[in-house]
Amino acid sequence: MRIAFVGKGGSGKTTLSALFSRHLARSGAPVVAIDGDINQHLAYALGLDEDEFFAAPPLSARTGEIKDYLRGTNPRIASRDAMVKTTPPGRGSRLVRLLGDDEIHTHHVQEVGGVPVMVTGAFGESDLGVACYHSKLGAVELYLNHLVDGPGEYVVVDMTAGADAFASGLFTRFDMTFLVVEPTRKSVSVYRQYRDHAAEFGIPVAVVGNKVTGEDDLAFLREHVGTDLVAHCEQSSFVRAQEQGRDAGELESHNARTLDRLRAAVDARPKDWTAFQRHGVEFHLRNATAWANEATGQDLAAQVDPDFQHGPAALAAFA
């Protein structure tokens, strides 16, 4: 299952992404955490020291090589230059299993705090004024497009802040989207914007309340979020101690139960490979018309393999 954490900047989505990833890993579940936020703080939230560097290369640093690997022998993709972030897999493409012995996982995964982590890459000086962060997120989208995750396997992505996540089709690549909402009007406003955008494409969202200090905060969330609220986290001295570099002890029992509820919500969500493929093709055709045909000089609608069906059967057929 693929899980995205989204929300207003400062809402705590990186913290929750880290807590949930660690919670899954400690249970023995296969999990990969991906930092898809422009601020690139997930590895540090998982325990990387502030004076340490994440050693594995960022996905965005090897996008060309990732394209070459994933397109495999797919005759519909002539070259890496013809492959864009939305290009869907087809017959001949290389599909990957979570934490498999493939070029992406062996090059880009580093374990931090017991959690295998991949990072998108920071927004560098050379990017200023000439690129948007979504150009870096293309490698994450390609990875998720070609991943076949099995039962009991998890990918947790800390996404960009606010409704900016809708600037690409990446938001359709997840089985569960957790929207982190603080008990404030600004945070609720972001929730409404995200909910309405997601509803246009039939993408359900579930709300995790965060930084709740008492019944008034909880009543506020229930009033403005309603049944979308699946769980909430209280203000955490454990998290604050971690952020200050102190011995944090154990996560508070209420917040630990919240992580259990989030996992239960994920596990209850049915896997829908048909919808995943449909959304992938739809957004590829949208991007082809909007910019990619002109950028590549090709009609990228021809990259869609009408006889390809994503999922475990495809992995077995084209392994």
C-alpha positions as CSV (number, residue, x, y, z in Angstrom):
1,M,0.0,0.0,0.0
2,R,1.2,3.5,-0.9
3,I,0.5,6.2,1.7
4,A,0.9,10.0,1.3
5,F,1.0,12.5,4.1
6,V,0.0,15.9,3.0
7,G,-1.1,19.2,4.7
8,K,-0.3,22.8,5.3
9,G,3.3,23.7,5.9
10,G,4.1,23.3,9.6
11,S,1.1,21.0,10.2
12,G,3.4,18.1,11.2
13,K,3.2,15.9,8.1
14,T,6.9,15.1,8.2
15,T,6.8,14.2,11.8
16,L,3.8,11.9,11.2
17,S,5.4,10.4,8.1
18,A,8.4,9.5,10.3
19,L,6.4,8.2,13.2
20,F,4.2,6.1,11.0
21,S,7.1,4.7,9.0
22,R,9.0,3.8,12.2
23,H,5.8,2.2,13.6
24,L,5.5,0.0,10.5
25,A,9.1,-1.0,10.4
26,R,9.1,-1.9,14.1
27,S,6.2,-4.3,13.5
28,G,8.4,-6.1,11.0
29,A,6.5,-4.9,7.9
30,P,8.5,-4.1,4.7
31,V,8.4,-0.4,4.3
32,V,10.1,2.4,2.3
33,A,9.8,6.0,3.4
34,I,10.3,8.6,0.6
35,D,11.0,12.3,1.3
36,G,9.0,14.1,-1.4
37,D,9.0,17.5,0.4
38,I,11.0,20.4,-0.8
39,N,12.5,20.8,2.6
40,Q,13.9,17.3,2.8
41,H,13.7,16.8,6.6
42,L,12.3,13.2,6.7
43,A,15.6,11.5,7.3
44,Y,16.4,13.8,10.2
45,A,12.9,13.2,11.7
46,L,13.8,9.5,11.6
47,G,17.0,10.0,13.5
48,L,19.7,11.2,11.2
49,D,22.0,13.6,13.1
50,E,21.8,17.2,12.0
51,D,25.5,17.2,11.1
52,E,25.2,14.0,9.0
53,F,24.6,13.8,5.3
54,F,22.2,11.3,3.7
55,A,24.7,9.2,1.9
56,A,22.5,7.5,-0.8
57,P,22.1,9.6,-4.0
58,P,18.8,11.4,-4.3
59,L,16.4,10.0,-6.9
60,S,16.4,13.2,-8.9
61,A,20.2,13.0,-9.4
62,R,19.8,9.9,-11.5
63,T,16.5,10.4,-13.2
64,G,18.0,9.5,-16.6
65,E,19.4,6.2,-15.4
66,I,16.1,5.4,-13.6
67,K,14.3,6.0,-16.9
68,D,16.7,3.7,-18.8
69,Y,16.2,1.0,-16.3
70,L,12.4,1.2,-16.0
71,R,11.7,1.4,-19.8
72,G,13.6,-1.8,-20.3
73,T,12.7,-3.2,-23.7
74,N,9.4,-1.5,-24.0
75,P,9.2,-0.7,-27.8
76,R,6.8,2.2,-27.2
77,I,9.6,4.2,-25.4
78,A,12.4,5.0,-27.8
79,S,14.8,6.7,-25.4
80,R,15.1,8.2,-21.9
81,D,14.4,11.6,-23.6
82,A,11.0,10.3,-24.8
83,M,10.1,9.1,-21.3
84,V,8.4,11.7,-19.1
85,K,7.4,11.4,-15.5
86,T,3.9,10.2,-16.4
87,T,4.9,7.6,-18.9
88,P,3.0,4.4,-17.9
89,P,4.6,1.0,-17.9
90,G,3.8,-1.4,-20.7
91,R,5.0,-4.7,-22.1
92,G,8.7,-4.8,-21.9
93,S,8.9,-2.3,-19.1
94,R,10.7,-3.3,-15.9
95,L,8.5,-3.5,-12.9
96,V,10.0,-3.5,-9.4
97,R,9.1,-5.1,-6.1
98,L,9.4,-3.2,-2.8
99,L,13.1,-3.4,-1.6
100,G,13.9,-5.7,-4.5
101,D,17.4,-6.4,-5.8
102,D,17.0,-3.8,-8.6
103,E,18.9,-0.8,-9.6
104,I,16.6,1.7,-7.9
105,H,16.5,0.1,-4.4
106,T,20.2,-0.9,-4.4
107,H,21.4,2.6,-5.3
108,H,19.0,4.9,-3.5
109,V,18.0,3.3,-0.2
110,Q,19.6,4.1,3.1
111,E,18.4,2.9,6.4
112,V,17.8,5.6,9.0
113,G,16.4,4.7,12.5
114,G,15.5,1.2,11.3
115,V,13.6,2.5,8.3
116,P,14.7,2.2,4.6
117,V,14.6,5.7,3.2
118,M,14.8,7.3,-0.3
119,V,15.0,11.1,-0.9
120,T,14.0,13.2,-3.8
121,G,16.8,15.7,-3.5
122,A,17.1,19.2,-2.3
123,F,16.3,22.3,-4.4
124,G,19.8,23.5,-5.3
125,E,21.3,26.8,-6.3
126,S,21.3,25.7,-10.0
127,D,17.5,25.2,-9.8
128,L,16.7,28.7,-8.6
129,G,14.7,30.7,-11.1
130,V,14.8,28.0,-13.8
131,A,13.0,24.9,-12.4
132,C,10.1,23.9,-10.2
133,Y,10.4,21.2,-7.5
134,H,8.0,19.0,-9.4
135,S,10.7,18.3,-11.9
136,K,12.6,16.5,-9.1
137,L,9.4,14.6,-8.0
138,G,9.3,13.1,-11.5
139,A,11.6,10.3,-10.4
140,V,9.3,9.4,-7.5
141,E,6.3,9.3,-9.9
142,L,8.2,7.0,-12.2
143,Y,9.1,4.7,-9.3
144,L,5.6,4.5,-8.1
145,N,4.3,4.0,-11.6
146,H,6.5,0.9,-12.0
147,L,6.2,-0.5,-8.4
148,V,4.2,-3.6,-7.7
149,D,3.7,-3.6,-3.9
150,G,2.3,-6.7,-2.3
151,P,0.0,-7.3,0.7
152,G,1.6,-6.1,3.9
153,E,4.1,-3.9,2.1
154,Y,4.1,-0.1,2.6
155,V,5.5,3.0,0.9
156,V,5.2,6.2,2.9
157,V,5.7,9.5,1.1
158,D,6.1,12.8,2.9
159,M,4.6,15.1,0.2
160,T,5.0,18.8,-0.6
161,A,2.9,21.3,1.5
162,G,-0.6,22.3,0.8
163,A,-2.5,22.0,-2.5
164,D,0.8,22.2,-4.4
165,A,0.7,18.4,-4.4
166,F,-1.9,18.7,-7.2
167,A,0.5,20.3,-9.6
168,S,1.2,16.8,-11.0
169,G,-0.6,13.5,-11.2
170,L,1.5,12.1,-8.3
171,F,-1.5,12.5,-6.0
172,T,-3.2,9.6,-7.8
173,R,-0.4,7.2,-7.1
174,F,-1.5,6.4,-3.6
175,D,-3.9,4.0,-2.0
176,M,-4.4,6.2,1.1
177,T,-3.8,9.9,1.5
178,F,-3.7,11.2,5.1
179,L,-4.3,15.0,5.3
180,V,-2.7,16.3,8.5
181,V,-4.9,19.1,9.9
182,E,-4.2,21.3,12.9
183,P,-7.2,22.7,14.8
184,T,-6.9,26.1,13.1
185,R,-8.9,27.9,10.4
186,K,-5.9,28.1,8.0
187,S,-5.3,24.3,8.3
188,V,-9.0,23.6,7.8
189,S,-8.9,25.8,4.7
190,V,-6.2,23.7,3.2
191,Y,-8.2,20.5,4.0
192,R,-11.2,21.8,2.2
193,Q,-9.1,22.8,-0.9
194,Y,-7.4,19.4,-1.0
195,R,-10.7,17.5,-0.4
196,D,-12.4,19.3,-3.2
197,H,-9.5,18.8,-5.7
198,A,-9.3,15.1,-4.7
199,A,-13.0,14.6,-5.1
200,E,-12.8,15.7,-8.8
201,F,-10.8,12.5,-9.5
202,G,-12.5,10.2,-7.0
203,I,-9.4,10.2,-4.7
204,P,-10.5,9.7,-1.0
205,V,-8.7,11.5,1.8
206,A,-8.6,10.8,5.5
207,V,-7.8,13.4,8.1
208,V,-5.3,13.1,10.9
209,G,-5.8,15.8,13.5
210,N,-2.5,17.0,14.9
211,K,-1.3,19.2,17.8
212,V,-4.6,18.7,19.7
213,T,-4.3,20.1,23.2
214,G,-7.8,19.4,24.6
215,E,-11.5,18.9,24.0
216,D,-12.0,22.3,22.4
217,D,-9.4,21.5,19.7
218,L,-11.0,18.1,19.1
219,A,-14.5,19.6,18.9
220,F,-13.2,22.2,16.4
221,L,-11.8,19.5,14.2
222,R,-15.0,17.4,14.4
223,E,-17.1,20.4,13.5
224,H,-15.1,21.4,10.4
225,V,-13.8,18.0,9.2
226,G,-16.6,15.6,10.2
227,T,-16.4,12.0,9.4
228,D,-13.1,12.5,7.4
229,L,-11.4,12.6,10.8
230,V,-10.0,9.1,11.5
231,A,-7.7,9.8,14.4
232,H,-5.8,12.6,16.1
233,C,-2.5,13.2,17.8
234,E,-2.1,15.1,21.0
235,Q,0.7,17.6,21.7
236,S,3.8,15.4,22.1
237,S,6.6,15.8,24.6
238,F,8.2,12.8,22.9
239,V,8.3,14.6,19.6
240,R,9.6,17.8,21.1
241,A,12.4,16.0,22.9
242,Q,13.4,14.3,19.6
243,E,13.4,17.7,17.9
244,Q,15.7,19.1,20.6
245,G,18.1,16.1,20.4
246,R,17.2,14.8,23.8
247,D,16.4,11.3,25.0
248,A,12.8,11.0,24.0
249,G,11.7,7.9,25.9
250,E,8.6,6.4,24.4
251,L,5.8,7.9,22.4
252,E,2.7,8.7,24.4
253,S,0.1,5.9,24.6
254,H,-2.6,8.0,22.9
255,N,-0.4,8.9,20.0
256,A,0.8,5.3,19.7
257,R,-2.8,4.2,19.4
258,T,-3.4,6.8,16.7
259,L,-0.6,5.1,14.7
260,D,-2.4,1.8,15.1
261,R,-5.6,3.4,13.8
262,L,-3.9,4.8,10.8
263,R,-2.5,1.4,9.9
264,A,-5.9,-0.2,10.4
265,A,-7.4,2.4,8.0
266,V,-4.7,1.7,5.4
267,D,-5.1,-2.1,5.7
268,A,-8.8,-1.8,5.3
269,R,-8.5,0.1,2.0
270,P,-8.8,-2.3,-1.0
271,K,-6.1,-2.3,-3.5
272,D,-7.4,-1.1,-6.9
273,W,-4.9,-1.8,-9.7
274,T,-7.5,-1.0,-12.3
275,A,-8.1,2.5,-11.0
276,F,-4.4,3.0,-10.5
277,Q,-3.8,2.2,-14.2
278,R,-6.7,4.3,-15.4
279,H,-5.5,7.4,-13.5
280,G,-2.0,6.9,-14.7
281,V,-3.0,6.8,-18.3
282,E,-5.4,9.7,-17.9
283,F,-2.8,12.0,-16.4
284,H,-0.2,10.9,-19.0
285,L,-2.5,11.9,-21.8
286,R,-3.2,15.2,-20.0
287,N,0.5,15.9,-19.7
288,A,1.2,14.9,-23.2
289,T,-1.4,17.4,-24.6
290,A,-0.4,20.2,-22.1
291,W,3.4,20.1,-22.6
292,A,5.1,16.8,-23.1
293,N,4.3,16.3,-26.8
294,E,5.9,19.7,-27.6
295,A,8.8,19.1,-25.3
296,T,9.7,15.7,-26.8
297,G,8.6,16.3,-30.4
298,Q,6.6,13.1,-30.2
299,D,3.0,12.0,-29.8
300,L,3.3,10.5,-26.3
301,A,-0.2,9.0,-26.5
302,A,1.5,6.2,-28.4
303,Q,3.3,5.2,-25.2
304,V,0.1,3.8,-23.7
305,D,0.0,0.0,-24.1
306,P,-3.8,-0.8,-24.3
307,D,-3.1,-4.5,-23.5
308,F,-1.1,-3.9,-20.3
309,Q,-2.8,-4.4,-17.0
310,H,-0.8,-3.3,-13.9
311,G,-0.4,-5.4,-10.8
312,P,1.0,-8.7,-9.6
313,A,-0.1,-10.6,-12.8
314,A,1.9,-8.1,-14.9
315,L,4.9,-8.6,-12.6
316,A,4.7,-12.4,-13.2
317,A,4.2,-12.1,-16.9
318,F,7.0,-9.7,-17.6
319,A,9.6,-10.6,-15.0
